């Protein structure tokens, strides 16, 4: 099946794929620090192991970084 991850089409071989599978496949080093959207909707971190991604889904890994300007 073809899914889009961070703007790039990915051909996934297999019957099903979870968010955790995608995070592992894409070698995300700190998945606990990543928020995930599927088709523009955020997914709860507790659901990463059970949320099934289907063909044509658009998945985005969002990395939030701290920082700012010192006064």
OpenMM code with the backbone's topology and positions (N, CA, C; nanometers):
from openmm import Vec3, app, unit

residues = "UNK UNK UNK UNK UNK UNK UNK UNK UNK UNK UNK UNK UNK UNK UNK UNK UNK UNK UNK UNK UNK UNK UNK UNK UNK UNK UNK UNK UNK UNK UNK UNK UNK UNK UNK UNK UNK UNK UNK UNK UNK UNK UNK UNK UNK UNK UNK UNK UNK UNK UNK UNK UNK UNK UNK UNK UNK UNK UNK UNK UNK UNK UNK UNK UNK UNK UNK UNK UNK UNK UNK".split()
positions = [
    Vec3(0.0844, -0.1179, 0.0000),
    Vec3(0.0000, 0.0000, 0.0000),
    Vec3(0.0882, 0.1234, 0.0000),
    Vec3(0.0381, 0.2298, -0.0560),
    Vec3(0.1101, 0.3567, -0.0624),
    Vec3(0.0538, 0.4507, 0.0445),
    Vec3(0.1430, 0.5004, 0.1303),
    Vec3(0.1075, 0.6039, 0.2268),
    Vec3(0.2103, 0.7159, 0.2134),
    Vec3(0.1734, 0.8337, 0.2565),
    Vec3(0.2643, 0.9475, 0.2503),
    Vec3(0.3114, 0.9795, 0.3919),
    Vec3(0.4428, 0.9806, 0.4109),
    Vec3(0.5012, 1.0116, 0.5404),
    Vec3(0.5901, 1.1339, 0.5238),
    Vec3(0.5550, 1.2399, 0.5952),
    Vec3(0.6293, 1.3667, 0.5876),
    Vec3(0.6474, 1.4128, 0.4432),
    Vec3(0.5426, 1.3992, 0.3640),
    Vec3(0.5439, 1.4492, 0.2275),
    Vec3(0.6032, 1.3558, 0.1242),
    Vec3(0.6544, 1.2393, 0.1667),
    Vec3(0.7132, 1.1442, 0.0722),
    Vec3(0.6311, 1.0159, 0.0678),
    Vec3(0.6007, 0.9714, -0.0537),
    Vec3(0.5269, 0.8465, -0.0680),
    Vec3(0.6134, 0.7288, -0.0261),
    Vec3(0.5511, 0.6383, 0.0501),
    Vec3(0.6178, 0.5188, 0.0983),
    Vec3(0.5332, 0.3988, 0.0600),
    Vec3(0.5976, 0.2976, 0.0033),
    Vec3(0.5274, 0.1742, -0.0298),
    Vec3(0.5479, 0.0777, 0.0858),
    Vec3(0.4416, 0.0467, 0.1580),
    Vec3(0.4506, -0.0408, 0.2741),
    Vec3(0.4065, -0.1807, 0.2342),
    Vec3(0.4964, -0.2755, 0.2548),
    Vec3(0.4665, -0.4158, 0.2257),
    Vec3(0.4105, -0.4782, 0.3523),
    Vec3(0.2892, -0.5247, 0.3466),
    Vec3(0.2291, -0.5893, 0.4625),
    Vec3(0.0826, -0.5566, 0.4729),
    Vec3(0.0150, -0.6338, 0.5543),
    Vec3(-0.1291, -0.6206, 0.5663),
    Vec3(-0.1696, -0.4978, 0.6469),
    Vec3(-0.0901, -0.4646, 0.7493),
    Vec3(-0.1262, -0.3478, 0.8300),
    Vec3(-0.0006, -0.2828, 0.8833),
    Vec3(-0.0145, -0.1570, 0.9189),
    Vec3(0.0963, -0.0801, 0.9752),
    Vec3(0.0401, 0.0135, 1.0820),
    Vec3(0.1092, 0.0186, 1.1954),
    Vec3(0.0711, 0.1105, 1.3024),
    Vec3(0.1664, 0.2302, 1.3013),
    Vec3(0.1329, 0.3287, 1.3794),
    Vec3(0.2211, 0.4449, 1.3913),
    Vec3(0.3558, 0.4020, 1.4483),
    Vec3(0.3543, 0.3151, 1.5491),
    Vec3(0.4810, 0.2661, 1.6045),
    Vec3(0.5653, 0.1982, 1.4976),
    Vec3(0.5023, 0.1216, 1.4070),
    Vec3(0.5763, 0.0577, 1.2974),
    Vec3(0.6447, 0.1634, 1.2107),
    Vec3(0.5722, 0.2700, 1.1783),
    Vec3(0.6290, 0.3759, 1.0940),
    Vec3(0.7423, 0.4496, 1.1654),
    Vec3(0.7234, 0.4781, 1.2931),
    Vec3(0.8290, 0.5463, 1.3691),
    Vec3(0.9558, 0.4615, 1.3713),
    Vec3(0.9399, 0.3322, 1.3878),
    Vec3(1.0545, 0.2414, 1.3881),
    Vec3(1.1176, 0.2334, 1.2493),
    Vec3(1.0349, 0.2169, 1.1478),
    Vec3(1.0831, 0.2060, 1.0096),
    Vec3(1.1631, 0.3297, 0.9677),
    Vec3(1.1182, 0.4449, 1.0113),
    Vec3(1.1846, 0.5710, 0.9761),
    Vec3(1.2937, 0.6090, 1.0761),
    Vec3(1.3241, 0.5163, 1.1660),
    Vec3(1.4350, 0.5318, 1.2620),
    Vec3(1.4252, 0.6602, 1.3451),
    Vec3(1.3053, 0.6876, 1.3927),
    Vec3(1.2861, 0.8024, 1.4805),
    Vec3(1.3487, 0.7678, 1.6155),
    Vec3(1.4494, 0.8452, 1.6548),
    Vec3(1.5278, 0.8135, 1.7740),
    Vec3(1.4536, 0.8344, 1.9056),
    Vec3(1.3710, 0.9368, 1.9138),
    Vec3(1.2973, 0.9644, 2.0373),
    Vec3(1.1484, 0.9773, 2.0056),
    Vec3(1.0815, 0.8648, 1.9801),
    Vec3(0.9401, 0.8719, 1.9422),
    Vec3(0.8513, 0.9363, 2.0486),
    Vec3(0.8965, 0.9324, 2.1738),
    Vec3(0.8183, 0.9955, 2.2802),
    Vec3(0.8168, 1.1474, 2.2667),
    Vec3(0.9066, 1.2015, 2.1854),
    Vec3(0.9159, 1.3458, 2.1645),
    Vec3(0.8493, 1.3907, 2.0338),
    Vec3(0.7797, 1.2993, 1.9677),
    Vec3(0.7194, 1.3275, 1.8377),
    Vec3(0.5675, 1.3235, 1.8495),
    Vec3(0.5028, 1.4217, 1.7909),
    Vec3(0.3573, 1.4176, 1.7750),
    Vec3(0.3290, 1.3716, 1.6334),
    Vec3(0.2182, 1.3002, 1.6172),
    Vec3(0.1851, 1.2444, 1.4865),
    Vec3(0.0453, 1.2885, 1.4454),
    Vec3(0.0369, 1.3282, 1.3197),
    Vec3(-0.0931, 1.3592, 1.2591),
    Vec3(-0.1178, 1.2599, 1.1465),
    Vec3(-0.2426, 1.2157, 1.1364),
    Vec3(-0.2860, 1.1376, 1.0204),
    Vec3(-0.3970, 1.2172, 0.9546),
    Vec3(-0.3748, 1.2522, 0.8288),
    Vec3(-0.4713, 1.3312, 0.7524),
    Vec3(-0.5128, 1.4575, 0.8274),
    Vec3(-0.4140, 1.5205, 0.8933),
    Vec3(-0.4374, 1.6473, 0.9606),
    Vec3(-0.4931, 1.6384, 1.1011),
    Vec3(-0.5159, 1.5165, 1.1526),
    Vec3(-0.5712, 1.4980, 1.2861),
    Vec3(-0.4653, 1.4374, 1.3777),
    Vec3(-0.4443, 1.5001, 1.4930),
    Vec3(-0.3465, 1.4478, 1.5882),
    Vec3(-0.3944, 1.3152, 1.6456),
    Vec3(-0.2982, 1.2256, 1.6706),
    Vec3(-0.3252, 1.0955, 1.7308),
    Vec3(-0.2645, 1.0960, 1.8708),
    Vec3(-0.3395, 1.0484, 1.9705),
    Vec3(-0.2873, 1.0384, 2.1072),
    Vec3(-0.1705, 0.9411, 2.1118),
    Vec3(-0.0676, 0.9772, 2.1863),
    Vec3(0.0508, 0.8916, 2.1979),
    Vec3(0.0148, 0.7520, 2.2465),
    Vec3(-0.0849, 0.7406, 2.3332),
    Vec3(-0.1240, 0.6105, 2.3852),
    Vec3(-0.1797, 0.5186, 2.2767),
    Vec3(-0.2160, 0.5754, 2.1617),
    Vec3(-0.2737, 0.4974, 2.0523),
    Vec3(-0.1729, 0.4615, 1.9435),
    Vec3(-0.0459, 0.5006, 1.9587),
    Vec3(0.0534, 0.4762, 1.8537),
    Vec3(0.0694, 0.3274, 1.8214),
    Vec3(0.0522, 0.2409, 1.9189),
    Vec3(0.0683, 0.0978, 1.8961),
    Vec3(-0.0533, 0.0299, 1.8358),
    Vec3(-0.1687, 0.0973, 1.8388),
    Vec3(-0.2917, 0.0346, 1.7902),
    Vec3(-0.3544, 0.1058, 1.6705),
    Vec3(-0.3198, 0.2316, 1.6490),
    Vec3(-0.3781, 0.3073, 1.5373),
    Vec3(-0.3240, 0.2536, 1.4057),
    Vec3(-0.4131, 0.2034, 1.3222),
    Vec3(-0.3758, 0.1447, 1.1934),
    Vec3(-0.3770, 0.2542, 1.0866),
    Vec3(-0.2699, 0.2608, 1.0104),
    Vec3(-0.2592, 0.3520, 0.8969),
    Vec3(-0.3039, 0.2752, 0.7731),
    Vec3(-0.3869, 0.3367, 0.6914),
    Vec3(-0.4398, 0.2697, 0.5726),
    Vec3(-0.3892, 0.3369, 0.4456),
    Vec3(-0.4068, 0.2686, 0.3341),
    Vec3(-0.3609, 0.3199, 0.2047),
    Vec3(-0.4135, 0.4610, 0.1822),
    Vec3(-0.3269, 0.5445, 0.1280),
    Vec3(-0.3552, 0.6837, 0.0922),
    Vec3(-0.3561, 0.7784, 0.2114),
    Vec3(-0.3309, 0.7288, 0.3336),
    Vec3(-0.3207, 0.8187, 0.4483),
    Vec3(-0.1983, 0.9079, 0.4332),
    Vec3(-0.2084, 1.0289, 0.4892),
    Vec3(-0.0961, 1.1211, 0.4953),
    Vec3(-0.0559, 1.1342, 0.6414),
    Vec3(0.0651, 1.0894, 0.6718),
    Vec3(0.1158, 1.0876, 0.8081),
    Vec3(0.2271, 1.1906, 0.8209),
    Vec3(0.2198, 1.2698, 0.9269),
    Vec3(0.3237, 1.3687, 0.9525),
    Vec3(0.3780, 1.3488, 1.0927),
    Vec3(0.5116, 1.3419, 1.1033),
    Vec3(0.5800, 1.3408, 1.2315),
    Vec3(0.6170, 1.4853, 1.2619),
    Vec3(0.5748, 1.5352, 1.3756),
    Vec3(0.6001, 1.6736, 1.4128),
    Vec3(0.6935, 1.6768, 1.5329),
    Vec3(0.8073, 1.7413, 1.5142),
    Vec3(0.9082, 1.7514, 1.6175),
    Vec3(0.9011, 1.8903, 1.6787),
    Vec3(0.8761, 1.8978, 1.8081),
    Vec3(0.8690, 2.0260, 1.8738),
    Vec3(0.9999, 2.0538, 1.9432),
    Vec3(1.0540, 2.1720, 1.9173),
    Vec3(1.1814, 2.2100, 1.9753),
    Vec3(1.1634, 2.3323, 2.0632),
    Vec3(1.2272, 2.3268, 2.1767),
    Vec3(1.2247, 2.4419, 2.2662),
    Vec3(1.3233, 2.5467, 2.2183),
    Vec3(1.3140, 2.6581, 2.2757),
    Vec3(1.4079, 2.7633, 2.2407),
    Vec3(1.3410, 2.8988, 2.2513),
    Vec3(1.4080, 2.9929, 2.2075),
    Vec3(1.3549, 3.1279, 2.2128),
    Vec3(1.4697, 3.2264, 2.2201),
    Vec3(1.4331, 3.3467, 2.2356),
    Vec3(1.5320, 3.4537, 2.2370),
    Vec3(1.5560, 3.4962, 2.3813),
    Vec3(1.6807, 3.5043, 2.4176),
    Vec3(1.7161, 3.5501, 2.5520),
    Vec3(1.6951, 3.7009, 2.5610),
    Vec3(1.6516, 3.7445, 2.6776),
    Vec3(1.6292, 3.8889, 2.6976),
    Vec3(1.7539, 3.9560, 2.7451),
] * unit.nanometer
topology = app.Topology()
chain = topology.addChain("A")
for resn in residues:
    res = topology.addResidue(resn, chain)
    for name in ("N", "CA", "C"):
        topology.addAtom(name, app.Element.getBySymbol(name[0]), res)
